[in-house]
């Protein structure tokens, strides 16, 4: 409340069990009621959004006896487009569509849907199907659309203008900031993804920097480009694509429906069937050649394997530096292929725009009306191709622009290789300071893991809040509230002091043995958290047969959806879940179902990963020490999230064991330990640790075992 009253930027860490959501909701709701100001609450996960909308906010409103309107705001692409649905059903009578069954089911659902969001569907449509029927921001004609009055998205958007509390995710928040920043530069700031607001609460704020960098990154992808081109036309199926449908509509025109000469119909058909089709084929071919040349170029250099915390183990990256762009193959072959692709993209985009001028000149009103949506879609494709061409040019013309880096990504798929070019800002602190914190009256950032060693210096530095403090632009406050849960008696933190260090060759084998012994002591009900999917697979393979023969239920990240794995973990006793990144946070398992969390290795980022490397270089350039200033605090925040999986209720009890002896043998280890709640600590050889864990568990016999 003080942050609202004094127009502050406030950082708040609240430990598990504080009731963080209600702690910020109650003053926010009271403030909205009193001032009638709109308040935005942004989260990183869908789970927290659902908790706020379905549980916490209704409860707070009831307790406070308030009737404020609350709306969950979703991006446009989440909604079904009635125009596209209608056109897909019409075109289905012309051509056989593989996804027709799903489209028909969505069409029937749309007649009774209340919100029109994909989450309302009883099934999850394929991405290809939803792309055909979901709202496309680039292809939206707004009030000119014949379905505008019944449009799901605009109905939802109207609701946001009537609401005092808006709940959204971080991506949508940054989309709004970007839109308003762009409008401000053009002389107007009345338009954005969200209606105007001056008070913002960011929950799960430890994700803000990474989400912002991801959102503002420019990407050029082989698959995305080929997908856009395939929407126009297809070499394998001449009846597929927007141009094929348009050609049929033009062919059906009576000769008298042409404004000038009768042969203009033939000329228009030739332009669609031959000129544009040839331009599309050329662009498609040049795209394949360009991305193939990138793959050939990458073969000259060792690539950084991105195996950290992801089930995508076939992803590799190369940060593009002067040594790479000076390579003869890059200067000659890659640059040449880029020029051909860039020119082809520009030519095709302009040709599609000119097509609209030709179509607009036709004097047949019925044709104009029935093809309006189709032509909007084609112009949207033209815009996307133009934007892709612009990003391609920007990527290759980028110089040593401050806070910008470029890299290439390669992902091996089943039958091909996905190649991406990415240009990103690696330091968005100034951007956040100027476009977020300084422009809003109040911004409250909260999380269960925002501080390191009980201090907020790391978060303030990374998010640009220290710039506000330095310039004395506005008041900044920070507060830390310890969890009320009895960690001293209910949580054991163990580190086997005789474990080999992670860089030693027998570390993985030692981890497998340690996991086996620890799981037997806890009798299952354990999370085993890895930073590397390859190491997860190795340990799983080494232990699966042995543990399953002893009656344990093993679950592995990647074998099913996260929600399904968690459901099975909760329902079946003696479960052991092997997980990577997404299981380190946002997972709530209350009670005896989870009695042990094993953290295999400290979650340090790979120092050669492009963004991490660039940020570290920037810290070094100003005379800092990136390992202690950036890499350690970032790992501490992640480590705290993993530790937080264990105790989710005041009666929960269990152990967190880290198999990384650097916690004890390196000076920075104390930063991790000192950032955790005070608990029972056992830093002894494995045999002693296991014995003390047995004693610890025996003081609290779970009913399930």
N, C-alpha and C positions, 0 to 999 in steps of 0.2 A: 504493500500500500504506500509506503514511503517513497518507493521508486516512482509510482504514479504521481504522488503529490509534488515531489521535487523534480520531476522530469529527468530521471537518472537513467544511466546505463547500469544495470545491476547484474552481478554474477552470483549465482547461488548454487552451492552443492548441498544436496540433501541426501543423506544415507538411506538405505533401504528401510522401510517401515515408518519413515517420517510422515508419510501421507503427502508427498510432494505435490501431487496434482491438486488435491483439495486445498493445500496451503496457498497455491497461487490462484486457484479458481474462485475461492470465496471473496478475497479482496477485489479481484477482477470483475466479478459479477456485481458486487456492491457498487464499484466505481461506474460500471456501465449503466446501472440503474439510476445512480445519482446524477451523472453528467450527460447521459444519453450518447456517450462516445462509443464508437465501434472498436472492438478489441479483437486482434487476430492471435490465434494460438497455433504455432507451427510445431509439428513433430517429425521425426525421421521415419518411424515405422507405422504400418497400418494397424498393428496390434494396439499401439497406444492411442491412435485415433479412435479405434473402436471402443476402447476402454473409456475414453473421455465422453464420446457421444452417447454410448449405451448405458454407462454406469455413473461415472463421476459427476458429470454436469447435471443430469437429471436429479441425482441425489442432492447436490449443492443447491439447486434451484428450489427443491422441495423444502429443505431445511431452512433456507432464507425466505421462503414464501414469495419467490419472484417468478415472473412469467416472461422473462426475456427470450427473444427468438434466437435460436442457435442453429447454425447451418454447417454441415460438413462440405467443404468446397473441393471439388475434383477438377482435374484438367479436362479440356474439351475431348480428348481422345478416349476418355472413359465412357462417353455417351454414344448411343446408337443414333445414326443420322437417318431420319425418316425419308429424306430425298434419295439418299443412296440406296436405302432398302427398297424403295419403290422402283428405282431404276434397275436394280439387280433382279428384282422379280420380273420386270418387263423384259430385260435382256435375256433372262433364263428361257423365255419362250422362243428366242431367236437362236441361242447357242446352248449347248450342253455344258453346264458348269459342274466341276468336280465337287465344289463345296455347296452345291444347291441344297442338299438336305439340311445343313446347318443354317443356311440363309433363310430357308422357309421356316425353320423352327424359330429363328430370331424374329422373323417378320410376324409370326403369330403371337409371339411373346410381346412384341412392341404394341400390339393393340390393347393389351391389358396392363402393361407396365406402368408403375406409378412414377418412378424416377427415370427409368431408361438407361441406367448405368449397367455396365457389363457385370458388376458384382451381383446384380439382381437375378441374373440367369441361373437356371438350375444346372447348367453344364458350362464347361469352359471352352469356348470356341477356339479354333486354331488362330494363330496370329494372321495367317493369310485371309481367313474368313473375316475376322474383325476389321482388318484393314479395308476390306471392301464395303463394310456397312457402318464402321465407326466414323465419328465426326473427324474431318481433316481440317485443321485451322486454316490451311492455305486454300482450301476449296470451299470455304463457307461464304455464301453470298449474303449472309445476315438477313436483313429485312426484305431483300428482293427474293428470297427463297419462298416458294409456294407453301412450304411446310413451317414457315417461321412461327406462326401463331401456336402451333402444337409442338414446337421443337423442344426436345427434352433438355438440351443444354441451356437454351435461353430461358426456359422456365426455371431451371436451377439457378441461373445467374440472377434472375430477378429476385429470387429468394434471398440471395446474398446481400442485395441492396436494402432489403427490409430487416436484415438481422443485425443484432448488436454483438454477437459472439460468432466469429468465424474460425473453424478448425481446418487446417490444411497441412500439407507436407512441405518439407524444406525445398524440394524441387519447384513446387508451385510458387512458394514464397519468392524464390530467386527469379522465376519467370516474371513475376509481378514487378520486382525491383528493376529487372532489365527493361521491361516495357515502359515503366514510368520514367526511367533514366533516359531512354530513347526519346520519349515524348517531351521531356524537359529540354533536351538538346534541340528539339524542333520548335520549341517555344510554347509547348502545352504539356501539362502534366495531369490532365483530367482522365486519362484513359490508362487502364492496366488490366491485369488478370483479375485482381481483387478491387472492390470499391475502396475509396479513400479511407485511411485509418492513420492514427498517430500513436497508438499503443500496441506493442507487440510483445508476446511471450514466446520464447523459443525453448521448447523442451527437447531433451536429448541433444543439447547444444554442443556436445563434444564432437558431433558430426559436421558442424557448420562449415569448417574450412574445406574438408574433402568434398562435400556436396557442392559447394560454391565453385570450386575448381572444375569439377566434373561438368557442372551445368554450363559454365562459360567457355568450355573447350570447344574448338572447331574441329570437326571430324569429317574425313572423306573416306568412305568405305566401299570396297568392291561390291559387296553384297547389296548394300543400300542403293548404289548407283544402278546396278543391273536390275534390281527390283523396280526402280522407278521407270527404267526403260521398258521393262516387260509389261508395265501397266499400259503403255502405249500400244504395243504390238508384240507378236510372238512369231519367231521363225518356225517353230515346231507346230503351232496351231494357228492357222490364218484367220480363224473365227474368234480368236481371243484378243482382248484389248480394246481400248477406247477408240482407236482409229478404225478398227473393224466395225464397231457399232455405228460410228459416225458415217462411215462409207455406206452402210446399208440405209441409214436415214436419208442421206443425200441421193442415193440411187432411187429411193421410193418417191422422190420429188417429181411432180409432173413438169413437163418442159415449160408450161406456162407459169410455173412458180418461180422461174428465174427472172431476175430484174431486167437483164439486157438481152443477150443473144442466147439462143437455145444451146449453142455449143459450150456455154459457160458451165453447164452441168458436167459435161464431159471433161472440161479443163479442171474443174474442182475435184472430180473423182480421180483424175490422173495425179493431181497434187497429193491427195491423201494416199492413194494406193501405191504410187511410184516414188514421188519426190520425198515425201515425209518418211515413208517406209525405208527408202534407201539411206536417208540421213540418220534414221534410228539405227539401222544395221551398221552403218559406218561408226557411229558413236559407240555402239556395243562392242564392235571389233577393236576399236582404239582403246577402249577401257580395258578389255582383256589383255591387250598387248602391253599397256602401261603397267598394270598391276603385276603382270608376269615379269616385266623388266625390273620391277622393284624386288621381286623374289630373287631374281638373278643377282641383282646388286647386293642383296643381303647375304648371299652366299660367300661374299668376300670377307665378311666380318663375323666374329664370335658374337652371338646374340645373348642377351640376358634372359634366362629362363624364368618365367613368372610362376613359380610353384608355391608361393607363399599364400596360405589360407584360401586356396581356391581348388575346386574340383576340376577346373580346366587346366590340366597339366601340360597341354600342348600349345601353350601361349608363349611367345617370345617377343622381346622388345629390343629396339635399337634407338638410342637417343642420337639424333642427327646433329653432328658437329661439323666444324669447318674441315676437319680431316676427312670426313665422309663426302661432303659436297664437292671437295677438290679431287675426288677420285675420278680417273678418266672415264670409267663406265657411267658414273653418275652424270658427269658434265656432258657426255656425248649421247649415250643411249637413253638414260632415264629422262633427261631434260628434253630431248627430242620427242620422246613418246608423250611427255606431259604437254608439250606445245600442240601436238596433233590432237590430243584428247581435249584440251582446253578450247581450241578453235572449233572442234566438232560440237562440243557442248553448247558453245555460244551460238553457233549456226543453227543447231536444232532448236534451241530455246527461242531464238528470234523467228524462225520459220513457224513455230507453233503459235507465237503471238500474232504473226501476220495472217495465219489461217483464220483466226477469229475475225479479222477485218473482212476477209472474203465472205465468211459465213454471215456476218452482220449485214452485209450488203444485199443478201437475199430478201426478197419481198414476200415470202410466204409466212404468214403469221403463225400458222399451226406448226410449221417447222421451227420457227424461232422459239415457240413456247415449249415444244416437246424436247428440244435439244439443249435447252438452257442449262440444265444441271450437268449434262455431259460435257458441254463446252467449258463450264466452270472447272470441271475436273481436269480437262486438258490444259487449261491455263494455269492451274495449280502445278501440274507437272512441268510446264514451261518455267514457272518460278523456281521450282525445286532444282531443275537442271541449271538454271542461271546462278542460283545460290551455291550449288556444288562447284560450278566453274569458278566462282569468285573465291571460295575457300581454297581451291586447288592453286589458284594464282597467288593468294596470300601466303599459303604454306611455303611455296618455292621462292617468293620474294622477300620473306621475312629476314631481317638482319638481326643484329644483336639488340633487339628491342628489349627494354628492361622488363623483367618479370615474365618473359615469354620463352617457352622451350618447344622444340619439335621432336617427335619421335615416330617410329614405325612399329606397328604391331602385326604379328603373324599368328593366326590360330589355325591349326590343322583340323579340318573337319573330316567327315567320313569319306567324301569323294572330291574334296577340293581344299583350297587354303584361303581363308579370309585374310585380307590385307587391309590395314587401316593407316591413314595418315592423321596424326593428332597434333594440334597446336594449342597449347594451354598456358594460362598464367599460373605460375607456381607460387606467387605471393599475392594474395588478394586482400591483404591487411588494409592497404590504403583504400581500396575499392569499397570494402565493408565499412570502413570508418566514414567515408564521404557519402556513400549512397544508402547506408542503412542507419548506423548509429547517430549520425549528425542530422539526418533528415526527419527522424521520428522523435516525438517528444519523450517517449519511454521505450526502452528495450530491456526486457528481463531475460537473461540466459540462465537456464537451470539444467541440472543433470545430477545423476548420482556419482558421476566421475568427471568433474571439471577441474579439480585441484590436484596438484602433485605435492606431496609432503606438506599438506595442509595450506598450500599457497596457490595463488592464481596467476603468477607471473607468466607461466607458459601460455595459458589461454589468452591473456591480455595481449601478449606479443603476437601470437599467431593470428588473432582476429582484428588487430588494429586498434584495440581499445587503449593501448599504451600511447598511441598518437593523440587520442582525445585527452588523456591525462596530461601529456607533455604540453599540449597547446592550451590546456585549461578551457576546452571548448564547452564541456558540461560536466556535471558531477558524476563520478563513478563510484559505486559501492560494491563490496564483495562480502559474502557471508557463507559460513560453513556450519552445517548442522549434522552432528554425528548421529548415526543410527541408534535408535533406542533398544535394538535387539541385544540380547545377552551374549555377545560374541566371546566374552572372557570365559564363559562356562560352556557355551554350545558350539564353538568353532575351534578346530585344531588346524594350525598351519604347520605343515611338515615339509622339510627339505632333507633328503638323504645326503649327508655330507660326504659319503664315499662314492657318489655317482661320478663317472667320468664327465669331462666337459664336452659340450656339444660338438666341438671341432675335432674330437678324438675319434678314430675309426670305429671303435667298438661301442660308441654311444648308443646307436640305434638298437643293437642287440641287448645292451644293458637296460634300455627303456622297456623293451618288450618283457623282459624278466621282471622288472620292477612293477609294471602294470599288472602282470599276472598275480604277483604276490599281494599287491594292494587291493585288487578286486576281490581276492579270496578273503581278505581281512574284513572288508566292508560287506561281503557276501552280495556283491553286485550293487545295483542301484547307483551306478556311477556314470559320470561324464568323463570321457578322455578327450582332452582338447589339444589339437595340433596346430602348428603354424604352417605346416607343409602337408599337402595331400599325398605326396609320394611317400612320406614317412608314415602317414596314417595307414596307407595301403600296406606298407611293409609290416608294420606292427600288427595290423588286423590279420594279415595272412599268417603271421607267425603264431598268433594266439587263438584264432577262431575255432579250429578243431578241438584244441585242448579245453578251452573254456566252455564250449557248447557241450562237450562230453561230460562236463561236470554240472550241467543243468543251468548254465547262464544263457540268457537271451541276448544275442549280439545284434546291434543295429549300426549301420555304417552310412555316414554322410554321402549322399549321391545315389543311394539305392532307392530313395523315395523322396517325396516332398517333405520339407522340414516339419510342417504341421502334422503330417501323418507319422513321421518318426517319433515326434514328441508324444503324440497320442498313444502309440504303441509302447513307448517307454514308460509312460505313467500307468498304463493298464496292466502290464505284465511284470510281476516281481522278478528280482534278480536280473534286471536288464542292464546292459552296458552299451552306451552309445559312443561311438567314435566320431568326432566331429571336428570341423575346421571353423573358419571365420564366423559364419552366421550363427553358430551355437555359443559363441563367446559372450553374447549379450542378447537381451530381449526375450529370453526364455525363462518362464516361471514354472518351476516344479516344486510344489509345496508338500511338506511332510516327508515321510520315510521313503518315498519313491526316489528321492535323490539324497544320498548320504555321503557321497564322495565325488570330489571334482579333482581330476588329475590334469595339471597343466604341464605338458611335456617339455615345452621350451619357452623361454621368455619371448614375447611377441615383438621382437625388433623388426622393423621394416628392412627390406633388402637395400643396402646403401647405394647400389648401382641402378635401382629403379629410377626412371627418368625424373619424376617429380621430386623424389627424395634426394637424389643427387643434386638437382638444381637448387633446391632449398638449402642443402648443406653448403654448396658453393657460395651462395649468397651470404650465409652466416660467416663463413671463413673470410670472405672478402671484406667484411666490416670488422674483422679482428676477433670474431667469436669462436667458440668451440662447438661445432654442430652436434657432436655425439652427446655431450652433456646438456646442451641448450635445447636440442630438438629431438634426437632419436630416443634418448632415455625418457624424457617426459611423455612422448607419444606412446612409448611402450608401457609406461606406468599406467596411463589411462586405460589401455586395453587390458592390462593385467588386473586392474581393479574391477573391470567389467566381468572378467572370468571368475574372480573371487566372489563377486556378488551373486553368481548363480546359486551358491550353496544355501544361504540363509534368506528365505523369502517370507518367513513368518516367525513370530517370537518363540514358537515351540520347535522350530526346525533345529536340527543338530547334525553335525557331520564334520568331515575333514576336507581340507584343500591341500593337496600335495603337489609341489613343483619339483620336477625331476631335473631342473637346471641348476647345478651347483654354483653357477655364477652369482646367484643370490647371496652366497656365503663367501665366495672367494674373490669377488671383485668389489672394488670400493663403491661402485654405483648400486650394488645390491641393496644397500640400506635405503635407497630412495624408493624402491619397490615395497620393502617391508614397512617402512615408516609411513607409507601412504595408505596402508590398510587399517581397518579397525583393530583395536587391541584385542588379542585373542591368545589362546594357549599355543605356544610355539615349541616345536620339537625339531631341532637342527642337529640330528645325530646320525650315525651310520644306519643303513637300511634295517638291519636286524633289530636295533633298538627302537627305531621309528615304528616298525611293525608291531613290536610288543606293546609300546605305549598306545598305539592306535587300538589294539585289542582291548586294553584296559579302558580306554576312552569310550569305545562302543558298548562295552559291557555295562557301563553305568546307565545306559539308556537302551533297553531292549525294545526294538521296534515290533509292533504287533504283526507286521506282515511276514516276518521271518520265522 
